[in-house]
């Protein structure tokens, strides 16, 4: 099922393209888009086309930070009507929970999960696409950072910002935007901050205005048709590397009973096992392709108790052992 997003996802694309010396027209045509589509932020466009456009722009402009440059000038108002509801939440935690709850109005290709570990919270994010998108990931995390800043103030800094991909040659843009330690080759994409930051009162939050905004938001139509398969896939994408991608845990994360989730999957002619294996295949290629990960660590991230059991599964899926796959793909780069 094709996932659509608001054209606001590409807000300021033309400005950043001009800044790096690009003619956007050929790139738009290549991605199956045009300038007129992007003039209305509420226009619906395919998320895969957005990702393709960002990747093509980064390559054409020799600018590996293209997506992050777009995030630099993002405002809370870019969320459209949702910005009214987000801005009135009592805390940042409530604001992030609101985005998760109304992901069908924001961007259903971006999966978000809050994981608390003592006094620290990880805002895990994954852009769930057919092929990984470095630019899409950096744009999404940059937008989340800008949201945090909008509610907590410009003095706020997270503990770390984490990316699973490798560092670019120049970290100037990353340091300028985030102002905190940045971990590349990490085991997850997202932001790590103090739990106290997420629970600090929002001085602009107004419960009465939040109720008014919620009534308005609840009248808005979905961007995409409801899809239990997409929801389960997004949850598995986030929970598998955490060792929590069980049927029961995923159902709980979606606010459903296990029986209800299974029934909805059956009605959609999908299965949890198939979705789990599909996500495992996609993440396996990402992790095995990362030379910094030992195969034992890859096995752990994909839910296997030993490297040998992972190797058997990988060989059955891809027709060769992971060490051979890694060597072959490294040689082809």
C-alpha positions in Angstrom: 0.0 0.0 0.0 1.4 3.4 -1.0 2.0 5.8 1.9 1.1 9.4 1.3 2.4 12.4 3.3 1.7 16.1 3.4 3.7 18.2 0.9 4.8 20.1 4.0 7.4 17.3 4.4 9.3 19.1 1.7 8.9 22.6 3.0 12.0 24.7 2.1 13.3 22.1 -0.4 13.7 24.8 -3.0 15.5 27.2 -0.7 18.0 24.5 0.3 18.4 23.3 -3.3 19.2 26.9 -4.3 21.7 27.3 -1.5 23.7 24.3 -2.7 23.5 25.4 -6.3 21.0 22.9 -7.6 18.4 23.3 -10.4 15.4 21.5 -8.7 13.3 20.9 -11.9 15.2 17.8 -13.2 15.2 16.3 -9.7 11.5 16.8 -9.3 10.8 15.1 -12.6 13.1 12.2 -11.7 11.1 11.7 -8.5 7.7 12.0 -10.3 6.9 15.3 -8.6 6.5 18.9 -9.8 6.7 22.4 -8.3 2.9 22.9 -8.3 2.5 19.8 -6.1 4.7 21.3 -3.4 3.0 24.8 -3.3 0.2 23.5 -1.1 1.5 22.1 2.2 -1.7 20.0 2.6 -1.2 18.3 -0.8 -0.7 14.5 -0.5 2.4 13.1 -2.1 4.0 9.6 -2.0 6.6 9.2 0.8 8.9 7.1 -1.5 9.0 10.1 -3.9 9.9 12.4 -1.1 12.8 10.1 0.0 14.0 9.7 -3.6 14.0 13.5 -4.2 16.1 14.1 -1.0 18.6 11.4 -1.9 18.9 12.6 -5.5 19.4 16.2 -4.3 22.1 15.1 -1.8 23.9 13.3 -4.5 23.5 15.9 -7.3 24.6 18.7 -4.9 27.4 16.7 -3.3 25.7 17.6 -0.1 25.4 14.7 2.4 23.6 17.0 4.9 20.8 18.1 2.5 18.0 16.6 4.7 19.5 18.1 7.9 19.8 21.5 6.2 16.1 21.4 5.5 15.4 20.6 9.2 17.4 23.6 10.4 14.6 26.1 9.5 11.6 24.0 10.4 9.0 25.5 12.6 6.2 24.0 14.8 3.7 25.6 12.4 4.9 23.2 9.6 2.8 20.5 11.3 -0.3 22.4 10.0 -3.4 22.2 12.2 -1.7 19.6 14.4 0.7 22.4 15.5 -2.2 23.9 17.5 -2.7 20.7 19.5 1.0 20.0 19.9 1.9 23.5 21.2 -0.8 23.4 23.9 0.3 20.1 25.5 1.4 20.3 29.2 4.8 18.7 28.6 7.1 17.7 25.8 6.3 14.0 26.6 2.6 14.8 26.0 3.5 16.5 22.7 5.5 13.5 21.5 2.7 11.2 22.6 0.3 13.4 20.6 2.4 13.0 17.5 2.5 9.2 18.0 -1.3 9.1 18.6 -2.1 11.2 15.5 0.7 9.8 13.3 -2.0 9.1 10.6 -2.2 12.9 10.3 1.5 13.7 10.4 3.6 11.1 8.6 2.9 7.4 8.9 6.3 6.4 7.5 8.0 7.8 10.6 7.7 5.4 13.5 8.4 6.9 17.0 8.8 5.2 20.4 9.7 6.7 23.8 12.0 4.3 25.8 12.7 5.3 29.4 15.9 4.0 31.1 16.2 5.4 34.6 16.6 9.2 34.4 17.1 9.1 30.6 14.7 8.8 27.7 15.4 7.7 24.2 13.2 9.2 21.5 13.6 6.4 18.9 12.7 7.2 15.3 12.7 5.1 12.1 11.7 6.2 8.6 10.1 3.0 7.4 10.7 2.8 3.6 11.4 0.1 1.1 15.1 1.3 1.0 16.9 3.1 3.9 17.0 6.9 3.4 19.9 8.7 5.1 18.4 12.1 4.1 14.9 11.2 5.3 16.2 9.9 8.6 18.3 13.1 9.3 15.3 15.3 8.3 13.0 13.4 10.6 15.4 13.6 13.6 16.2 17.2 12.8 12.4 18.0 12.8 12.0 16.3 16.2 14.9 18.2 17.6 13.3 21.5 16.4 10.0 20.5 18.0 11.8 19.9 21.3 13.5 23.3 21.1 10.2 25.0 20.2 8.7 23.7 23.5 11.7 23.8 25.8 13.5 26.9 24.5 16.7 27.5 22.5 18.9 26.8 25.6 17.9 23.1 25.5 20.3 20.5 24.3 19.9 16.7 24.3 22.5 14.3 25.8 23.2 12.8 22.4 21.7 12.5 18.9 22.1 9.1 17.3 22.3 7.8 13.8 22.8 4.2 12.5 24.6 5.4 9.4 28.2 6.6 9.2 29.4 10.1 9.7 29.7 12.5 6.8 33.1 14.0 5.9 32.1 17.3 7.5 30.1 17.5 10.8 29.7 21.3 10.7 25.9 21.3 10.0 25.3 18.6 12.6 27.2 20.5 15.2 25.5 23.8 14.3 22.0 22.3 14.6 22.3 19.9 17.6 25.0 21.4 19.7 25.6 18.1 21.5 27.6 14.9 21.1 26.5 13.0 17.9 26.9 9.2 17.7 27.2 7.7 14.2 27.1 4.0 13.6 24.7 3.8 16.6 22.3 0.9 17.2 19.3 3.2 16.8 18.2 6.5 15.2 16.9 9.1 17.6 17.5 11.6 20.4 18.6 10.9 24.0 17.6 13.4 26.7 16.9 13.6 30.4 13.4 12.4 31.5 13.1 15.6 33.4 13.3 17.6 30.2 10.4 15.6 28.7 8.3 16.2 31.9 9.1 19.9 32.4 6.0 22.1 32.3 5.3 23.7 28.9 4.8 27.4 29.8 2.7 28.0 26.7 0.4 25.0 27.3 -3.2 25.7 27.9 -5.6 22.8 28.8 -8.7 24.7 27.4 -7.0 25.5 24.1 -5.7 21.9 23.9 -9.3 20.6 24.2 -10.5 23.0 21.5 -7.6 22.0 19.2 -8.2 18.3 19.8 -11.9 18.6 18.8 -10.7 20.3 15.6 -8.0 17.7 14.9 -10.4 14.9 15.5 -12.5 16.1 12.5 -9.6 15.9 10.1 -9.6 13.1 7.5 -6.8 10.5 7.4 -4.0 11.1 5.0 -3.9 7.3 4.2 -6.4 4.5 4.6 -6.1 2.7 7.9 -3.6 -0.2 7.7 -2.9 -2.6 10.5 -0.1 -4.1 8.5 1.7 -0.7 8.3 1.2 -0.1 12.0 2.6 -3.5 12.9 5.5 -3.1 10.6 6.4 0.3 12.0 6.2 -1.1 15.6 8.4 -4.1 14.7 10.9 -1.8 13.1 11.4 0.0 16.4 11.0 -2.9 18.8 13.1 -5.6 17.1 16.5 -4.1 17.9 15.3 -3.7 21.5 14.5 -7.4 21.7 10.8 -6.6 22.3 9.2 -7.4 18.9 6.9 -10.2 20.2 3.3 -10.4 19.0 2.1 -9.5 22.5 4.4 -6.5 23.0 3.6 -5.1 19.5 -0.1 -5.4 20.1 0.3 -3.7 23.5 2.3 -0.9 21.8 -0.5 -0.3 19.4 -3.1 -0.2 22.2 -4.7 -3.5 21.1 -5.2 -6.9 22.6 -3.1 -9.6 20.9 -6.3 -11.3 19.8 -7.7 -8.1 18.2 -4.4 -7.4 16.4 -4.3 -11.0 15.1 -7.9 -10.7 13.9 -7.3 -7.4 12.1 -4.2 -8.9 10.4 -6.2 -11.9 9.3 -8.8 -9.7 7.8 -6.1 -7.8 5.9 -4.7 -11.1 4.8 -1.4 -10.4 6.5 0.5 -12.2 9.3 2.7 -11.1 12.2 5.3 -13.7 11.3 5.6 -12.5 7.7 5.9 -8.9 8.8 8.5 -9.8 11.4 10.6 -11.7 8.9 10.3 -8.9 6.3 11.5 -6.3 8.7 14.3 -8.6 9.9 15.5 -9.0 6.3 15.6 -5.3 5.8 17.4 -4.6 9.1 19.8 -7.5 8.5 21.1 -5.9 5.3 21.5 -2.6 7.1 23.4 -4.1 10.1 25.5 -6.6 8.1 26.5 -3.8 5.8 27.9 -1.9 8.7 31.4 -3.0 9.2 31.4 -1.7 12.8 28.9 -4.3 13.9 30.2 -7.8 14.8 28.0 -10.6 13.5 27.3 -11.5 17.1 26.0 -8.0 17.7 23.9 -8.2 14.5 22.4 -11.5 15.7 21.5 -9.8 19.0 19.9 -6.8 17.3 17.8 -9.2 15.2 16.6 -11.3 18.1 18.9 -14.3 17.8 20.6 -15.9 20.8 23.8 -16.8 18.9 25.7 -15.9 15.8 25.3 -19.4 14.4 21.5 -19.4 14.5 21.5 -16.0 12.8 24.0 -17.3 10.2 21.6 -20.2 9.4 18.7 -17.8 9.0 20.6 -15.3 6.9 22.0 -18.0 4.6 18.5 -19.4 4.0 17.2 -15.9 3.3 20.0 -14.5 1.1 21.7 -17.6 -0.3 25.0 -17.0 1.3 26.6 -16.6 4.8 26.6 -13.0 6.3 30.4 -12.8 6.3 30.4 -13.5 2.5 27.5 -11.1 1.9 29.4 -8.4 3.9 32.6 -8.9 2.0 30.9 -8.9 -1.4 29.0 -5.7 -0.7 32.0 -3.9 0.7 33.9 -4.7 -2.4 31.2 -3.3 -4.7 31.1 0.1 -3.0 
